[in-house]
Amino acid sequence: MTMIISGYLIHGDVMGGWPSVFYFFGVVSVVWFVLWTFLMYDKPSDHPRISREERNYIEKSIGAGARSVSFRN
């Protein structure tokens, strides 16, 4: 998809040619980061908008005490 979008941005001259590719994907990346930061949680139990039934189903499926990543040796 990025190649197709880049082609349209470069040849469309709507946003200024080839530099618009870098600006467009930079803005998309920042928006993605902000959404990811505010909408993702480490555990289902931390999520404020998940139903109790859904949380129980997820914890049963993957285990409530699933391994967490540790960077310590």
N, C-alpha and C positions, 0 to 999 in steps of 0.2 A: 504494500500500500504506500509506503513512503516514497518509492520510486515514481509511482503514478502521480501522487500529490506533488512531488518535487517537479516533475515535468510540467504540470499545469501551472505551478507557481512561476517557473522560469519563463515559459513561453507565453503566459497570459499577460504579463506586464501589468497586472492589476496592482500588485504590491511592490513593484520595483525590480523585477528580474531575479537573478540568482541569489542576491543577498536575502531575499524574502524567505528562502528555504531555511536559512539559519534562524531567522527571527521567528518564523512560524513554529518550527519544531522546538525552539527554546521556550516559547510561550506555552505550547502544549505540554512540555515537560514540567514546567513550573506549576501549571494547573493540576496535572496528574499528581505531583508531589504533595500539593496542598490538600487535595481530596484524599489521598492515601493517608496523610498524617491525621486528618480529623475523622475519617470513617473506618479505619482498621484498628483492631484490638488484638492483644496478644493471646487472650483466652476467651472462649465463649462466655465464661462467667463474668468477664469484664464488660461485655457489650451491653449498653443500656437499652437497646431496642429489640433484643431477642426474646422470644417467648420462652417460658419455663419449659414447655414441651420440646421445643426445638433445641434448647440448651441441653436438656437431658438426653435427647436422641444423639446429638453430636458427641457428648461426653461418653455415652455408652459405646458409640461406634469407634471412637479413637482412644478411649480411656481417659478418665478424669485426671490421672497422674501421668499424662504423656510426657516423654522426655523433653526437657528444655535444653536449648543449646547453651553451652557454657564455654567461655573462652579461657578458662583457667586450666592449667595443666595438672 
